[in-house]
Amino acid sequence: MEPIGQSGKPVISKRIDHFFITVYAIFGFIGRFLREVVRPPFETREFIRQCFHIGNKSLPLISLTGFITGLVFTKQSRPSLAEFGATSWLPSLISIAIVRALAPLVTALICAGRVGSSMGAELASMKVTEQIDAMEVSAINPFKYLVVTRVLACVVCLPLLMCYNGLIALAGAFVDIHLNEQTSMDTFIQNAFTNISFLDLMSSLVKVLIYGFTIGIVSCYQGFHATQGTEGVGKSANVSVVASMFLIFIEEVIIVQLVNMIR
Amino acid sequence: MKSFIPDINRQETVISIRDLYKSFGGNHVLRGVNLDLHSGENIVVLGRSGTGKSVLIKVIVGLLYPDAGTVNVLGQEVPELGVHALRALRLKVGFCFQNGALYDSMTVGENLAFPLRRNEPGMSRKERDKRIEMVLEAIGLSHTIGQMPAELSGGQKKRIGIGRTLILRPAIMLYDEPTAGLDPITCTEINDLINEVQHRFKTSSIIITHDLTCAKSTGDTIAVLKEGRFIRRGNFNEVFSSEDELIREFYEYNFIQ
């Protein structure tokens, strides 16, 4: 009997076969990551270089989007609260929205776009120009050097970026509230953090860790399995972003449900 | 032609391939390949595009797994090796890629230092620099040490690719289309370098090409691959005395061109 797929004929249909093969391959990829991440030697230098690329170089974009998010969200929320004479609740409302949802999601989406596309394209380009094979034949483990370092850097940097994004968003909100309601910074901070619970902080941290892992794994998988020459590089970058964003939204829905069950 | 007589030991086989089969889906690329590479010998594998020449050397170095057959390299069966044993074997088998496959984000010096840092962690920086200097001098590109791959010409990239392979002092060299896409003068330089490597570093090599000038000047043995099998083997004159249509076409195309 011929093994499945060896004949070149699809088992169910070409697309469904491809979907299940890809899902299987991604789980294999995750399994390999979990094995390799605990095995020495550790590529510290490359890990730090990746942290610099992911973290430091994302700061301008994260700052801008964070500030605008806080500012615009405050402006949009004010009329609704003003109808009930409850504009004093603005700091509390904004901070809950930022900590629970906006900061993790905005950070993850920005990183999926900026970091995901660059990682997908970089690894794909290395794949199609045989640089990954060159590492293999030089007795270097390319998975450890390229994938483990990048995924770990995503997991480490995203929570830091999220904290930064949240603080900048709160600063944006404070600017608007201070200009309109003349609220002092002390009052703003007091009101903003009164209703933030430990569960809110922990759920956001867990969420962003998962998002970081998702962006890293999806982008590295796409890059590592690129085909079709330069066309494949563009495709990998594109799929890395789209698939990461899609999975982030699905994960968001699942985690929110789980947290609401605990709350 | 070579300016030296290669020191070939016909008693010692460094690569032995028997009944090698490899397919991709329904495309049967290798159909029962047999090959012996002796110590100190350069074998040139000639064949048209798509006949499985590159697949053959990728199987030798364990980048691809054969469907059937045995691949014995330096006394070890490659398809049966575990990850660590395969990595240890790869230190003794150098693979030169068609386009050099240099790491874009590293300078020439870093490209050469990278395999050394990973595989010989105990080596001091001074020793490492000395080895890099020696290899760059051997390939005639000492002045490029601080340059990025994007600043190099196609021929220079290939030479650095060969240098990066030599830095680990392999016993066997596998060259994938070393002269493809180069002008005739650079081709001659690469051919001379391949001979220099054989002479100076005492390597045994398999050279994949469809360039007969390269085959003639670097090969001690020529093997012609057609439809997944070797159809002719011997020295240059023996092979090209054949009346086989493919061999005649190859000869006429290369030399009349």
Contacts between the chains, C-beta under 8 A, distances in Angstrom:
chain1	res1	chain2	res2	distance
A	6	B	25	7.8
A	7	B	26	7.5
A	8	B	25	4.3
A	8	B	26	4.6
A	41	B	121	7.8
A	125	B	104	7.5
A	126	B	103	7.9
A	126	B	104	7.6
A	129	B	99	6.6
A	129	B	101	6.1
A	129	B	104	7.7
A	130	B	97	4.8
A	130	B	98	7.6
A	130	B	99	7.1
A	130	B	101	4.1
A	131	B	101	5.2
A	131	B	102	7.5
A	131	B	103	5.6
A	131	B	104	7.1
A	133	B	63	5.9
A	133	B	95	7.9
A	133	B	97	7.1
A	133	B	101	6.8
A	134	B	95	7.6
A	134	B	97	6.0
A	134	B	101	3.9
A	134	B	102	7.9
A	134	B	103	7.5
A	134	B	161	8.0
A	134	B	164	7.8
A	136	B	63	6.3
A	136	B	90	7.5
A	137	B	61	5.3
A	137	B	63	6.8
A	137	B	90	5.5
A	137	B	93	7.4
A	137	B	94	7.8
A	137	B	95	4.0
A	138	B	90	7.1
A	138	B	114	7.6
A	138	B	115	4.1
A	138	B	118	7.4
A	138	B	119	7.4
A	138	B	164	7.4
A	138	B	165	7.8
A	138	B	168	6.9
A	139	B	87	4.3
A	139	B	88	7.3
A	139	B	90	4.4
A	139	B	91	5.0
A	139	B	115	7.3
A	139	B	118	7.3
A	139	B	119	5.5
A	139	B	168	7.6
A	140	B	114	7.4
A	140	B	115	6.5
A	140	B	118	4.8
A	140	B	119	7.5
A	141	B	87	7.7
